[in-house]
Amino acid sequence: MKDPRRQLGDHGEDLAAAALKQQGYKILERNYVTPLGEIDLIARQGKTVVVVEVKTRKSTRFGSPQEGVSVTKQGRLRRLADYYLKAKRLTGSPVRFDVVAVTLAGDVPQVEIIQDAF
């Protein structure tokens, strides 16, 4: 049996990946694990490598999902992106950090892609 938080996160990542594909992103990696941590999604949009943090919430009672991407998390994602780019020999590629905010309140999930979030 999966942890309910992990199930929520996986569902949000599925919705995020589908929304990104619909917007023309090519998903390169899901749950890319490094010794430094994990990147939810890595995509490509044109020539740009896009590091995507997915935040999923059942409601906005404690704020919007994107508010959960703290300055500390942003720094960690930058380090993880550097690791990925070196590992894949893509260090010259342009990089962007997007956040996908998924809210599951109500009947229809709300998925917002925030490009160049930080």
Number of C-alpha atoms within 10 A of each C-alpha: 4 7 8 9 11 10 12 17 18 16 15 23 24 14 19 27 23 14 16 21 13 10 11 12 19 17 18 12 14 16 13 14 13 13 7 11 13 16 21 21 22 23 22 19 16 11 9 13 22 25 24 29 25 28 23 27 21 15 14 11 7 10 10 16 20 20 10 15 17 10 10 8 12 15 12 16 22 16 14 21 24 14 16 19 16 12 11 8 10 13 14 8 11 12 20 19 19 20 23 26 26 26 20 18 12 9 6 8 14 14 20 17 18 15 13 13 15 13
